[in-house]
Amino acid sequence: MMVTVRLSPEDKVMVYDGRDGDTYEDALLSLGINPDIVLIFHKGVSLPQDKVIEEPEVEIVSTCSRG
């Protein structure tokens, strides 16, 4: 399953190409993103991390400072 991930506020784009049945948590961990500090959105709707990837593109918003 492939999904394009847009990171906000960095405006960085990454692509995750995993297996059928993978969740957004699987994708985040594979991309080196801590799932505990982000929110996942598709067309403005929040998605749970344990949802199986079905959307072609999502936005990942950081909820804490990395400074």
CHARMM internal coordinates of N, CA and C (Angstrom, degrees):
IC EDIT
DIST 1 N 1 CA 1.4450
DIST 1 CA 1 C 1.5224
ANGL 1 N 1 CA 1 C 108.94
DIST 1 C 2 N 1.3162
ANGL 1 CA 1 C 2 N 116.77
DIHE 1 N 1 CA 1 C 2 N 127.24
DIST 2 N 2 CA 1.4562
ANGL 1 C 2 N 2 CA 121.01
DIHE 1 CA 1 C 2 N 2 CA -179.17
DIST 2 CA 2 C 1.5289
ANGL 2 N 2 CA 2 C 109.79
DIHE 1 C 2 N 2 CA 2 C -108.31
DIST 2 C 3 N 1.3520
ANGL 2 CA 2 C 3 N 115.51
DIHE 2 N 2 CA 2 C 3 N 138.64
DIST 3 N 3 CA 1.4555
ANGL 2 C 3 N 3 CA 121.39
DIHE 2 CA 2 C 3 N 3 CA 176.59
DIST 3 CA 3 C 1.5280
ANGL 3 N 3 CA 3 C 108.13
DIHE 2 C 3 N 3 CA 3 C -142.24
DIST 3 C 4 N 1.3284
ANGL 3 CA 3 C 4 N 115.90
DIHE 3 N 3 CA 3 C 4 N 137.67
DIST 4 N 4 CA 1.4570
ANGL 3 C 4 N 4 CA 121.70
DIHE 3 CA 3 C 4 N 4 CA 173.84
DIST 4 CA 4 C 1.5201
ANGL 4 N 4 CA 4 C 107.48
DIHE 3 C 4 N 4 CA 4 C -89.81
DIST 4 C 5 N 1.3293
ANGL 4 CA 4 C 5 N 115.74
DIHE 4 N 4 CA 4 C 5 N 129.31
DIST 5 N 5 CA 1.4583
ANGL 4 C 5 N 5 CA 122.35
DIHE 4 CA 4 C 5 N 5 CA -176.40
DIST 5 CA 5 C 1.5181
ANGL 5 N 5 CA 5 C 108.60
DIHE 4 C 5 N 5 CA 5 C -114.11
DIST 5 C 6 N 1.3290
ANGL 5 CA 5 C 6 N 116.55
DIHE 5 N 5 CA 5 C 6 N 121.73
DIST 6 N 6 CA 1.4612
ANGL 5 C 6 N 6 CA 121.78
DIHE 5 CA 5 C 6 N 6 CA 175.87
DIST 6 CA 6 C 1.5210
ANGL 6 N 6 CA 6 C 107.82
DIHE 5 C 6 N 6 CA 6 C -104.07
DIST 6 C 7 N 1.3258
ANGL 6 CA 6 C 7 N 115.67
DIHE 6 N 6 CA 6 C 7 N 120.40
DIST 7 N 7 CA 1.4593
ANGL 6 C 7 N 7 CA 120.68
DIHE 6 CA 6 C 7 N 7 CA -179.26
DIST 7 CA 7 C 1.5183
ANGL 7 N 7 CA 7 C 109.56
DIHE 6 C 7 N 7 CA 7 C -90.97
DIST 7 C 8 N 1.3214
ANGL 7 CA 7 C 8 N 116.00
DIHE 7 N 7 CA 7 C 8 N 131.82
DIST 8 N 8 CA 1.4519
ANGL 7 C 8 N 8 CA 121.42
DIHE 7 CA 7 C 8 N 8 CA 179.44
DIST 8 CA 8 C 1.5216
ANGL 8 N 8 CA 8 C 108.04
DIHE 7 C 8 N 8 CA 8 C -123.58
DIST 8 C 9 N 1.2869
ANGL 8 CA 8 C 9 N 121.08
DIHE 8 N 8 CA 8 C 9 N 136.72
DIST 9 N 9 CA 1.4547
ANGL 8 C 9 N 9 CA 128.63
DIHE 8 CA 8 C 9 N 9 CA 13.40
DIST 9 CA 9 C 1.5299
ANGL 9 N 9 CA 9 C 114.84
DIHE 8 C 9 N 9 CA 9 C -91.82
DIST 9 C 10 N 1.3224
ANGL 9 CA 9 C 10 N 119.35
DIHE 9 N 9 CA 9 C 10 N 4.06
DIST 10 N 10 CA 1.4626
ANGL 9 C 10 N 10 CA 121.38
DIHE 9 CA 9 C 10 N 10 CA -176.16
DIST 10 CA 10 C 1.5265
ANGL 10 N 10 CA 10 C 113.55
DIHE 9 C 10 N 10 CA 10 C -67.86
DIST 10 C 11 N 1.3203
ANGL 10 CA 10 C 11 N 117.71
DIHE 10 N 10 CA 10 C 11 N -19.46
DIST 11 N 11 CA 1.4613
ANGL 10 C 11 N 11 CA 123.90
DIHE 10 CA 10 C 11 N 11 CA -176.19
DIST 11 CA 11 C 1.5300
ANGL 11 N 11 CA 11 C 110.91
DIHE 10 C 11 N 11 CA 11 C 56.33
DIST 11 C 12 N 1.3246
ANGL 11 CA 11 C 12 N 114.97
DIHE 11 N 11 CA 11 C 12 N 42.25
DIST 12 N 12 CA 1.4567
ANGL 11 C 12 N 12 CA 122.76
DIHE 11 CA 11 C 12 N 12 CA 177.80
DIST 12 CA 12 C 1.5258
ANGL 12 N 12 CA 12 C 108.50
DIHE 11 C 12 N 12 CA 12 C -102.98
DIST 12 C 13 N 1.3262
ANGL 12 CA 12 C 13 N 117.20
DIHE 12 N 12 CA 12 C 13 N 142.63
DIST 13 N 13 CA 1.4588
ANGL 12 C 13 N 13 CA 121.46
DIHE 12 CA 12 C 13 N 13 CA -179.57
DIST 13 CA 13 C 1.5273
ANGL 13 N 13 CA 13 C 109.30
DIHE 12 C 13 N 13 CA 13 C -115.46
DIST 13 C 14 N 1.3320
ANGL 13 CA 13 C 14 N 115.45
DIHE 13 N 13 CA 13 C 14 N 132.42
DIST 14 N 14 CA 1.4558
ANGL 13 C 14 N 14 CA 121.79
DIHE 13 CA 13 C 14 N 14 CA 177.25
DIST 14 CA 14 C 1.5258
ANGL 14 N 14 CA 14 C 107.93
DIHE 13 C 14 N 14 CA 14 C -131.17
DIST 14 C 15 N 1.3168
ANGL 14 CA 14 C 15 N 116.70
DIHE 14 N 14 CA 14 C 15 N 156.01
DIST 15 N 15 CA 1.4649
ANGL 14 C 15 N 15 CA 121.09
DIHE 14 CA 14 C 15 N 15 CA 178.10
DIST 15 CA 15 C 1.5265
ANGL 15 N 15 CA 15 C 108.48
DIHE 14 C 15 N 15 CA 15 C -121.81
DIST 15 C 16 N 1.3218
ANGL 15 CA 15 C 16 N 115.31
DIHE 15 N 15 CA 15 C 16 N 129.57
DIST 16 N 16 CA 1.4590
ANGL 15 C 16 N 16 CA 121.31
DIHE 15 CA 15 C 16 N 16 CA 175.89
DIST 16 CA 16 C 1.5216
ANGL 16 N 16 CA 16 C 107.70
DIHE 15 C 16 N 16 CA 16 C -108.00
DIST 16 C 17 N 1.3116
ANGL 16 CA 16 C 17 N 116.12
DIHE 16 N 16 CA 16 C 17 N 125.83
DIST 17 N 17 CA 1.4644
ANGL 16 C 17 N 17 CA 121.48
DIHE 16 CA 16 C 17 N 17 CA 178.19
DIST 17 CA 17 C 1.5222
ANGL 17 N 17 CA 17 C 107.11
DIHE 16 C 17 N 17 CA 17 C -122.91
DIST 17 C 18 N 1.3162
ANGL 17 CA 17 C 18 N 115.47
DIHE 17 N 17 CA 17 C 18 N 95.16
DIST 18 N 18 CA 1.4643
ANGL 17 C 18 N 18 CA 120.86
DIHE 17 CA 17 C 18 N 18 CA -176.31
DIST 18 CA 18 C 1.5123
ANGL 18 N 18 CA 18 C 112.44
DIHE 17 C 18 N 18 CA 18 C -113.48
DIST 18 C 19 N 1.3235
ANGL 18 CA 18 C 19 N 113.66
DIHE 18 N 18 CA 18 C 19 N -156.31
DIST 19 N 19 CA 1.4662
ANGL 18 C 19 N 19 CA 120.64
DIHE 18 CA 18 C 19 N 19 CA -178.25
DIST 19 CA 19 C 1.5218
ANGL 19 N 19 CA 19 C 110.34
DIHE 18 C 19 N 19 CA 19 C -99.33
DIST 19 C 20 N 1.3227
ANGL 19 CA 19 C 20 N 116.13
DIHE 19 N 19 CA 19 C 20 N 158.06
DIST 20 N 20 CA 1.4596
ANGL 19 C 20 N 20 CA 120.63
DIHE 19 CA 19 C 20 N 20 CA 173.15
DIST 20 CA 20 C 1.5227
ANGL 20 N 20 CA 20 C 108.67
DIHE 19 C 20 N 20 CA 20 C -57.44
DIST 20 C 21 N 1.3097
ANGL 20 CA 20 C 21 N 116.67
DIHE 20 N 20 CA 20 C 21 N 137.15
DIST 21 N 21 CA 1.4571
ANGL 20 C 21 N 21 CA 121.33
DIHE 20 CA 20 C 21 N 21 CA -179.78
DIST 21 CA 21 C 1.5127
ANGL 21 N 21 CA 21 C 114.08
DIHE 20 C 21 N 21 CA 21 C 93.31
DIST 21 C 22 N 1.3437
ANGL 21 CA 21 C 22 N 117.91
DIHE 21 N 21 CA 21 C 22 N -7.83
DIST 22 N 22 CA 1.4630
ANGL 21 C 22 N 22 CA 120.16
DIHE 21 CA 21 C 22 N 22 CA 177.71
DIST 22 CA 22 C 1.5253
ANGL 22 N 22 CA 22 C 109.72
DIHE 21 C 22 N 22 CA 22 C -66.34
DIST 22 C 23 N 1.3260
ANGL 22 CA 22 C 23 N 115.32
DIHE 22 N 22 CA 22 C 23 N 148.41
DIST 23 N 23 CA 1.4566
ANGL 22 C 23 N 23 CA 121.75
DIHE 22 CA 22 C 23 N 23 CA 178.72
DIST 23 CA 23 C 1.5251
ANGL 23 N 23 CA 23 C 109.82
DIHE 22 C 23 N 23 CA 23 C -102.43
DIST 23 C 24 N 1.3318
ANGL 23 CA 23 C 24 N 115.24
DIHE 23 N 23 CA 23 C 24 N 170.70
DIST 24 N 24 CA 1.4641
ANGL 23 C 24 N 24 CA 118.95
DIHE 23 CA 23 C 24 N 24 CA 176.72
DIST 24 CA 24 C 1.5271
ANGL 24 N 24 CA 24 C 110.72
DIHE 23 C 24 N 24 CA 24 C -64.51
DIST 24 C 25 N 1.3144
ANGL 24 CA 24 C 25 N 117.58
DIHE 24 N 24 CA 24 C 25 N -31.11
DIST 25 N 25 CA 1.4662
ANGL 24 C 25 N 25 CA 119.89
DIHE 24 CA 24 C 25 N 25 CA 175.88
DIST 25 CA 25 C 1.5285
ANGL 25 N 25 CA 25 C 110.11
DIHE 24 C 25 N 25 CA 25 C -63.41
DIST 25 C 26 N 1.3276
ANGL 25 CA 25 C 26 N 117.67
DIHE 25 N 25 CA 25 C 26 N -42.55
DIST 26 N 26 CA 1.4688
ANGL 25 C 26 N 26 CA 120.85
DIHE 25 CA 25 C 26 N 26 CA 176.39
DIST 26 CA 26 C 1.5233
ANGL 26 N 26 CA 26 C 110.26
DIHE 25 C 26 N 26 CA 26 C -57.50
DIST 26 C 27 N 1.3384
ANGL 26 CA 26 C 27 N 116.20
DIHE 26 N 26 CA 26 C 27 N -45.46
DIST 27 N 27 CA 1.4603
ANGL 26 C 27 N 27 CA 121.06
DIHE 26 CA 26 C 27 N 27 CA -178.60
DIST 27 CA 27 C 1.5240
ANGL 27 N 27 CA 27 C 111.05
DIHE 26 C 27 N 27 CA 27 C -64.05
DIST 27 C 28 N 1.3202
ANGL 27 CA 27 C 28 N 116.89
DIHE 27 N 27 CA 27 C 28 N -45.94
DIST 28 N 28 CA 1.4653
ANGL 27 C 28 N 28 CA 120.54
DIHE 27 CA 27 C 28 N 28 CA -179.35
DIST 28 CA 28 C 1.5229
ANGL 28 N 28 CA 28 C 111.13
DIHE 27 C 28 N 28 CA 28 C -60.00
DIST 28 C 29 N 1.3113
ANGL 28 CA 28 C 29 N 116.45
DIHE 28 N 28 CA 28 C 29 N -48.14
DIST 29 N 29 CA 1.4674
ANGL 28 C 29 N 29 CA 119.86
DIHE 28 CA 28 C 29 N 29 CA -179.38
DIST 29 CA 29 C 1.5251
ANGL 29 N 29 CA 29 C 111.14
DIHE 28 C 29 N 29 CA 29 C -62.47
DIST 29 C 30 N 1.3199
ANGL 29 CA 29 C 30 N 117.14
DIHE 29 N 29 CA 29 C 30 N -40.44
DIST 30 N 30 CA 1.4612
ANGL 29 C 30 N 30 CA 121.34
DIHE 29 CA 29 C 30 N 30 CA 179.03
DIST 30 CA 30 C 1.5313
ANGL 30 N 30 CA 30 C 111.69
DIHE 29 C 30 N 30 CA 30 C -63.90
DIST 30 C 31 N 1.3343
ANGL 30 CA 30 C 31 N 116.15
DIHE 30 N 30 CA 30 C 31 N -32.91
DIST 31 N 31 CA 1.4707
ANGL 30 C 31 N 31 CA 120.91
DIHE 30 CA 30 C 31 N 31 CA -179.45
DIST 31 CA 31 C 1.5310
ANGL 31 N 31 CA 31 C 112.39
DIHE 30 C 31 N 31 CA 31 C -87.32
DIST 31 C 32 N 1.3350
ANGL 31 CA 31 C 32 N 116.61
DIHE 31 N 31 CA 31 C 32 N 2.41
DIST 32 N 32 CA 1.4632
ANGL 31 C 32 N 32 CA 120.36
DIHE 31 CA 31 C 32 N 32 CA 178.18
DIST 32 CA 32 C 1.5180
ANGL 32 N 32 CA 32 C 113.60
DIHE 31 C 32 N 32 CA 32 C 79.07
DIST 32 C 33 N 1.3358
ANGL 32 CA 32 C 33 N 116.57
DIHE 32 N 32 CA 32 C 33 N 25.11
DIST 33 N 33 CA 1.4592
ANGL 32 C 33 N 33 CA 121.83
DIHE 32 CA 32 C 33 N 33 CA -179.54
DIST 33 CA 33 C 1.5257
ANGL 33 N 33 CA 33 C 108.79
DIHE 32 C 33 N 33 CA 33 C -107.98
DIST 33 C 34 N 1.3243
ANGL 33 CA 33 C 34 N 116.07
DIHE 33 N 33 CA 33 C 34 N 128.25
DIST 34 N 34 CA 1.4610
ANGL 33 C 34 N 34 CA 121.32
DIHE 33 CA 33 C 34 N 34 CA 178.84
DIST 34 CA 34 C 1.5280
ANGL 34 N 34 CA 34 C 108.91
DIHE 33 C 34 N 34 CA 34 C -72.38
DIST 34 C 35 N 1.3241
ANGL 34 CA 34 C 35 N 119.01
DIHE 34 N 34 CA 34 C 35 N 114.29
DIST 35 N 35 CA 1.4633
ANGL 34 C 35 N 35 CA 121.33
DIHE 34 CA 34 C 35 N 35 CA -177.72
DIST 35 CA 35 C 1.5302
ANGL 35 N 35 CA 35 C 113.95
DIHE 34 C 35 N 35 CA 35 C -64.20
DIST 35 C 36 N 1.3320
ANGL 35 CA 35 C 36 N 117.30
DIHE 35 N 35 CA 35 C 36 N -18.47
DIST 36 N 36 CA 1.4566
ANGL 35 C 36 N 36 CA 121.03
DIHE 35 CA 35 C 36 N 36 CA -177.72
DIST 36 CA 36 C 1.5259
ANGL 36 N 36 CA 36 C 113.46
DIHE 35 C 36 N 36 CA 36 C -76.15
DIST 36 C 37 N 1.3350
ANGL 36 CA 36 C 37 N 117.81
DIHE 36 N 36 CA 36 C 37 N -12.15
DIST 37 N 37 CA 1.4665
ANGL 36 C 37 N 37 CA 119.53
DIHE 36 CA 36 C 37 N 37 CA -175.15
DIST 37 CA 37 C 1.5307
ANGL 37 N 37 CA 37 C 113.01
DIHE 36 C 37 N 37 CA 37 C -120.36
DIST 37 C 38 N 1.3281
ANGL 37 CA 37 C 38 N 117.29
DIHE 37 N 37 CA 37 C 38 N 18.83
DIST 38 N 38 CA 1.4650
ANGL 37 C 38 N 38 CA 119.81
DIHE 37 CA 37 C 38 N 38 CA -179.80
DIST 38 CA 38 C 1.5273
ANGL 38 N 38 CA 38 C 111.00
DIHE 37 C 38 N 38 CA 38 C -135.71
DIST 38 C 39 N 1.3326
ANGL 38 CA 38 C 39 N 114.50
DIHE 38 N 38 CA 38 C 39 N 160.82
DIST 39 N 39 CA 1.4572
ANGL 38 C 39 N 39 CA 122.60
DIHE 38 CA 38 C 39 N 39 CA 171.09
DIST 39 CA 39 C 1.5216
ANGL 39 N 39 CA 39 C 107.19
DIHE 38 C 39 N 39 CA 39 C -118.62
DIST 39 C 40 N 1.3213
ANGL 39 CA 39 C 40 N 116.40
DIHE 39 N 39 CA 39 C 40 N 149.01
DIST 40 N 40 CA 1.4631
ANGL 39 C 40 N 40 CA 122.41
DIHE 39 CA 39 C 40 N 40 CA -177.67
DIST 40 CA 40 C 1.5228
ANGL 40 N 40 CA 40 C 108.45
DIHE 39 C 40 N 40 CA 40 C -113.71
DIST 40 C 41 N 1.3356
ANGL 40 CA 40 C 41 N 116.36
DIHE 40 N 40 CA 40 C 41 N 129.58
DIST 41 N 41 CA 1.4662
ANGL 40 C 41 N 41 CA 121.27
DIHE 40 CA 40 C 41 N 41 CA 179.83
DIST 41 CA 41 C 1.5243
ANGL 41 N 41 CA 41 C 110.97
DIHE 40 C 41 N 41 CA 41 C -129.22
DIST 41 C 42 N 1.3343
ANGL 41 CA 41 C 42 N 115.03
DIHE 41 N 41 CA 41 C 42 N 143.83
DIST 42 N 42 CA 1.4656
ANGL 41 C 42 N 42 CA 122.15
DIHE 41 CA 41 C 42 N 42 CA 170.94
DIST 42 CA 42 C 1.5199
ANGL 42 N 42 CA 42 C 106.76
DIHE 41 C 42 N 42 CA 42 C -130.65
DIST 42 C 43 N 1.3308
ANGL 42 CA 42 C 43 N 116.28
DIHE 42 N 42 CA 42 C 43 N 114.99
DIST 43 N 43 CA 1.4683
ANGL 42 C 43 N 43 CA 122.25
DIHE 42 CA 42 C 43 N 43 CA -178.37
DIST 43 CA 43 C 1.5207
ANGL 43 N 43 CA 43 C 111.36
DIHE 42 C 43 N 43 CA 43 C 52.99
DIST 43 C 44 N 1.3494
ANGL 43 CA 43 C 44 N 116.19
DIHE 43 N 43 CA 43 C 44 N 40.93
DIST 44 N 44 CA 1.4532
ANGL 43 C 44 N 44 CA 121.79
DIHE 43 CA 43 C 44 N 44 CA 176.42
DIST 44 CA 44 C 1.5207
ANGL 44 N 44 CA 44 C 115.69
DIHE 43 C 44 N 44 CA 44 C 82.42
DIST 44 C 45 N 1.3228
ANGL 44 CA 44 C 45 N 117.31
DIHE 44 N 44 CA 44 C 45 N -1.80
DIST 45 N 45 CA 1.4663
ANGL 44 C 45 N 45 CA 121.49
DIHE 44 CA 44 C 45 N 45 CA -179.93
DIST 45 CA 45 C 1.5296
ANGL 45 N 45 CA 45 C 108.94
DIHE 44 C 45 N 45 CA 45 C -103.31
DIST 45 C 46 N 1.3295
ANGL 45 CA 45 C 46 N 116.43
DIHE 45 N 45 CA 45 C 46 N 129.57
DIST 46 N 46 CA 1.4548
ANGL 45 C 46 N 46 CA 121.82
DIHE 45 CA 45 C 46 N 46 CA 179.63
DIST 46 CA 46 C 1.5322
ANGL 46 N 46 CA 46 C 110.76
DIHE 45 C 46 N 46 CA 46 C -70.06
DIST 46 C 47 N 1.3241
ANGL 46 CA 46 C 47 N 115.24
DIHE 46 N 46 CA 46 C 47 N 137.80
DIST 47 N 47 CA 1.4643
ANGL 46 C 47 N 47 CA 121.41
DIHE 46 CA 46 C 47 N 47 CA 178.60
DIST 47 CA 47 C 1.5255
ANGL 47 N 47 CA 47 C 109.65
DIHE 46 C 47 N 47 CA 47 C -116.49
DIST 47 C 48 N 1.3315
ANGL 47 CA 47 C 48 N 118.28
DIHE 47 N 47 CA 47 C 48 N 141.68
DIST 48 N 48 CA 1.4627
ANGL 47 C 48 N 48 CA 120.43
DIHE 47 CA 47 C 48 N 48 CA 176.20
DIST 48 CA 48 C 1.5308
ANGL 48 N 48 CA 48 C 110.66
DIHE 47 C 48 N 48 CA 48 C -74.84
DIST 48 C 49 N 1.3116
ANGL 48 CA 48 C 49 N 115.97
DIHE 48 N 48 CA 48 C 49 N 150.45
DIST 49 N 49 CA 1.4652
ANGL 48 C 49 N 49 CA 121.10
DIHE 48 CA 48 C 49 N 49 CA -178.86
DIST 49 CA 49 C 1.5153
ANGL 49 N 49 CA 49 C 112.62
DIHE 48 C 49 N 49 CA 49 C -65.34
DIST 49 C 50 N 1.3251
ANGL 49 CA 49 C 50 N 116.91
DIHE 49 N 49 CA 49 C 50 N -27.57
DIST 50 N 50 CA 1.4699
ANGL 49 C 50 N 50 CA 119.17
DIHE 49 CA 49 C 50 N 50 CA -177.36
DIST 50 CA 50 C 1.5315
ANGL 50 N 50 CA 50 C 112.85
DIHE 49 C 50 N 50 CA 50 C -87.99
DIST 50 C 51 N 1.3320
ANGL 50 CA 50 C 51 N 116.86
DIHE 50 N 50 CA 50 C 51 N 7.91
DIST 51 N 51 CA 1.4677
ANGL 50 C 51 N 51 CA 121.00
DIHE 50 CA 50 C 51 N 51 CA 177.88
DIST 51 CA 51 C 1.5243
ANGL 51 N 51 CA 51 C 110.00
DIHE 50 C 51 N 51 CA 51 C -75.34
DIST 51 C 52 N 1.3185
ANGL 51 CA 51 C 52 N 116.63
DIHE 51 N 51 CA 51 C 52 N 137.53
DIST 52 N 52 CA 1.4656
ANGL 51 C 52 N 52 CA 121.38
DIHE 51 CA 51 C 52 N 52 CA 174.94
DIST 52 CA 52 C 1.5266
ANGL 52 N 52 CA 52 C 108.55
DIHE 51 C 52 N 52 CA 52 C -66.46
DIST 52 C 53 N 1.3117
ANGL 52 CA 52 C 53 N 116.49
DIHE 52 N 52 CA 52 C 53 N 137.28
DIST 53 N 53 CA 1.4606
ANGL 52 C 53 N 53 CA 121.58
DIHE 52 CA 52 C 53 N 53 CA -177.90
DIST 53 CA 53 C 1.5234
ANGL 53 N 53 CA 53 C 109.95
DIHE 52 C 53 N 53 CA 53 C -66.12
DIST 53 C 54 N 1.3283
ANGL 53 CA 53 C 54 N 115.84
DIHE 53 N 53 CA 53 C 54 N 122.65
DIST 54 N 54 CA 1.4594
ANGL 53 C 54 N 54 CA 122.31
DIHE 53 CA 53 C 54 N 54 CA 177.28
DIST 54 CA 54 C 1.5316
ANGL 54 N 54 CA 54 C 111.20
DIHE 53 C 54 N 54 CA 54 C -132.90
DIST 54 C 55 N 1.3281
ANGL 54 CA 54 C 55 N 116.74
DIHE 54 N 54 CA 54 C 55 N -26.41
DIST 55 N 55 CA 1.4521
ANGL 54 C 55 N 55 CA 122.21
DIHE 54 CA 54 C 55 N 55 CA -176.93
DIST 55 CA 55 C 1.5299
ANGL 55 N 55 CA 55 C 110.51
DIHE 54 C 55 N 55 CA 55 C -80.90
DIST 55 C 56 N 1.3327
ANGL 55 CA 55 C 56 N 118.47
DIHE 55 N 55 CA 55 C 56 N 144.20
DIST 56 N 56 CA 1.4595
ANGL 55 C 56 N 56 CA 120.72
DIHE 55 CA 55 C 56 N 56 CA -179.04
DIST 56 CA 56 C 1.5238
ANGL 56 N 56 CA 56 C 113.27
DIHE 55 C 56 N 56 CA 56 C -76.40
DIST 56 C 57 N 1.3465
ANGL 56 CA 56 C 57 N 116.56
DIHE 56 N 56 CA 56 C 57 N -22.16
DIST 57 N 57 CA 1.4591
ANGL 56 C 57 N 57 CA 120.37
DIHE 56 CA 56 C 57 N 57 CA -178.08
DIST 57 CA 57 C 1.5163
ANGL 57 N 57 CA 57 C 109.84
DIHE 56 C 57 N 57 CA 57 C -149.68
DIST 57 C 58 N 1.3430
ANGL 57 CA 57 C 58 N 116.40
DIHE 57 N 57 CA 57 C 58 N 138.53
DIST 58 N 58 CA 1.4600
ANGL 57 C 58 N 58 CA 121.66
DIHE 57 CA 57 C 58 N 58 CA 176.07
DIST 58 CA 58 C 1.5189
ANGL 58 N 58 CA 58 C 109.17
DIHE 57 C 58 N 58 CA 58 C -135.69
DIST 58 C 59 N 1.3383
ANGL 58 CA 58 C 59 N 114.89
DIHE 58 N 58 CA 58 C 59 N 161.05
DIST 59 N 59 CA 1.4534
ANGL 58 C 59 N 59 CA 121.70
DIHE 58 CA 58 C 59 N 59 CA 174.78
DIST 59 CA 59 C 1.5194
ANGL 59 N 59 CA 59 C 107.83
DIHE 58 C 59 N 59 CA 59 C -111.20
DIST 59 C 60 N 1.3194
ANGL 59 CA 59 C 60 N 116.03
DIHE 59 N 59 CA 59 C 60 N 132.57
DIST 60 N 60 CA 1.4544
ANGL 59 C 60 N 60 CA 122.31
DIHE 59 CA 59 C 60 N 60 CA 179.11
DIST 60 CA 60 C 1.5268
ANGL 60 N 60 CA 60 C 106.94
DIHE 59 C 60 N 60 CA 60 C -109.81
DIST 60 C 61 N 1.3326
ANGL 60 CA 60 C 61 N 116.16
DIHE 60 N 60 CA 60 C 61 N 121.04
DIST 61 N 61 CA 1.4560
ANGL 60 C 61 N 61 CA 121.50
DIHE 60 CA 60 C 61 N 61 CA -177.39
DIST 61 CA 61 C 1.5332
ANGL 61 N 61 CA 61 C 108.87
DIHE 60 C 61 N 61 CA 61 C -112.26
DIST 61 C 62 N 1.3286
ANGL 61 CA 61 C 62 N 116.18
DIHE 61 N 61 CA 61 C 62 N 123.68
DIST 62 N 62 CA 1.4486
ANGL 61 C 62 N 62 CA 121.54
DIHE 61 CA 61 C 62 N 62 CA 178.35
DIST 62 CA 62 C 1.5219
ANGL 62 N 62 CA 62 C 109.27
DIHE 61 C 62 N 62 CA 62 C -71.62
DIST 62 C 63 N 1.3297
ANGL 62 CA 62 C 63 N 116.44
DIHE 62 N 62 CA 62 C 63 N 137.39
DIST 63 N 63 CA 1.4599
ANGL 62 C 63 N 63 CA 121.10
DIHE 62 CA 62 C 63 N 63 CA -179.56
DIST 63 CA 63 C 1.5091
ANGL 63 N 63 CA 63 C 113.03
DIHE 62 C 63 N 63 CA 63 C -105.36
DIST 63 C 64 N 1.3385
ANGL 63 CA 63 C 64 N 117.95
DIHE 63 N 63 CA 63 C 64 N 4.22
DIST 64 N 64 CA 1.4486
ANGL 63 C 64 N 64 CA 119.74
DIHE 63 CA 63 C 64 N 64 CA 178.79
DIST 64 CA 64 C 1.5314
ANGL 64 N 64 CA 64 C 109.62
DIHE 63 C 64 N 64 CA 64 C -146.58
DIST 64 C 65 N 1.3295
ANGL 64 CA 64 C 65 N 114.43
DIHE 64 N 64 CA 64 C 65 N 161.65
DIST 65 N 65 CA 1.4482
ANGL 64 C 65 N 65 CA 121.26
DIHE 64 CA 64 C 65 N 65 CA -179.40
DIST 65 CA 65 C 1.5205
ANGL 65 N 65 CA 65 C 110.39
DIHE 64 C 65 N 65 CA 65 C -75.92
DIST 65 C 66 N 1.3001
ANGL 65 CA 65 C 66 N 116.35
DIHE 65 N 65 CA 65 C 66 N 144.22
DIST 66 N 66 CA 1.4611
ANGL 65 C 66 N 66 CA 120.40
DIHE 65 CA 65 C 66 N 66 CA 177.09
DIST 66 CA 66 C 1.5272
ANGL 66 N 66 CA 66 C 110.81
DIHE 65 C 66 N 66 CA 66 C -104.37
DIST 66 C 67 N 1.3137
ANGL 66 CA 66 C 67 N 116.12
DIHE 66 N 66 CA 66 C 67 N 13.36
DIST 67 N 67 CA 1.4624
ANGL 66 C 67 N 67 CA 121.16
DIHE 66 CA 66 C 67 N 67 CA -176.39
DIST 67 CA 67 C 1.4600
ANGL 67 N 67 CA 67 C 111.87
DIHE 66 C 67 N 67 CA 67 C -81.57
END
COOR INIT
IC SEED 1 N 1 CA 1 C
IC BUILD
